[in-house]
Amino acid sequence: MQTYPITTIDPDNSAYVASITTSSQASSAIATGSGMIRISTQGNHVHLAFGSAPTASVTTSFFMPTNSVEFFAFKSGDKIAFIRSASASGDISICAVD
């Protein structure tokens, strides 16, 4: 029998939700006890950068496709910067994972 882990969104931290624009924006610092975060995109792709003072770039930051969900290892207290290159609107949601 194969088992699947259940992911729990950290109830102590609310999700960071923002519109993705053509200028780099950074989230507030994200605390995660597990060292994991969940990022979802809706309506547009996004380029991401992680760090204490990140800046996202459409030419050098890694790409996350439109309408997708990914889990990332993450250093608690860091921020996530995000940007889009296309003209369509879109949103990003970032959650800490327990």
CORGIWO-V756857 format. One record per helix or strand of 3 or more residues. SS is the DSSP state (h for helix, s for strand). FROM is the first residue (numbers start at 1). LEN is the number of residues. If there is no record, write none. Layout:
ss:from:len
SS:FROM:LEN
SS:FROM:LEN
This chain:
ss:from:len
s:16:4
s:36:7
s:46:6
s:62:3
s:69:5
s:79:5
s:91:7
